[in-house]
């Protein structure tokens, strides 16, 4: 059985983070390490802010996030990128 991908509607890109994910993962695979430059962290924060979260800088190179229901937590910048990736995966 063949699968014709042209019959499927393309996923609509809504954020800059979605555009950057492929580039980020290509860089990780090419360098054999996972790195989180400030530009990628910023894009991840934009994604979370777009869903109603508040994201602020916190001490020790961390981020303070406040969710829609008021839960507040300090996370690493790496965690912010991974949370954004998980958010994208859950949309599919």
N, C-alpha and C positions, 0 to 999 in steps of 0.2 A: 504494500500500500504506500503510495506516494503522498507526501505532505506538501501542498502548494502554499508557501508563505505569502504569496501575493494576494491570496484571498483573505488574509488577516488584516485587520486595521492596525496601523502603526501606533505604538504607544506615544501619547502626547508628552513631550518634555515640558515640565513646568518650572524647573529651577536650574540655576547655573550649576549646582552640585551634580545634578543628573548628567549634564554635559561633560563634567570633569571626571566622573567616575572611571570611565574607560582609560583616560590618560593616567589617572592615579594608579590603577591596577597594572597597566602596562609598565609604568616606572617601577613598581614593586617587583614585578616578575623579571624585568631586565636587570635590576640591581641586586636581586636575590635578598632584598631586605625591605621591610616596611618602614617608610618614613612619612612623617606628617608635617610638611612645610606649613608655614603660617597661612599661606593663601588657601590651602586645602581646608585648614581648620576654620577659616573665615567662611568658606562656602558651606561647610557643614553646619555652622552656627546659623547662617542665613536660612538653611532648610528648616532647622528647628524653630526659628523665629517665625517662619512662614506658617507653621502649624500652631502658633499661639504661645510658644514658650518664650521666656525671657532668658537671655544669655548675657552674662557680664563677666568681665575679668575678675579673678580672685587672686589672692596671694599665692606665691610659690608656683607661678606659671600654670595655674589651674583655672577652671571656669566655674562660675556659679550659675546653675540652671534652675529655673522655677517653671514647673509644669502648669498646664491649664488648671489643674485642681489645687494649685498652691503648694505642692510638694517642692521643697528646696533642697538642693544637693550640690556639693562641690565635686567636680569630676576633672580628670586629666584631659588634655587636649586630644590625646589619642582616643580616649573613650568617646569624645564628642564626634569624631569622625566615624568610629565604629557604630555608634548609635544612629548616625545619619544613614550609613549603609544598610543597617537593619531596617530602618524606616522605609527606604526605597524597596527593599526586598519584600516587605509586607504589603506594598501597594500592588504587586503583580498578582 
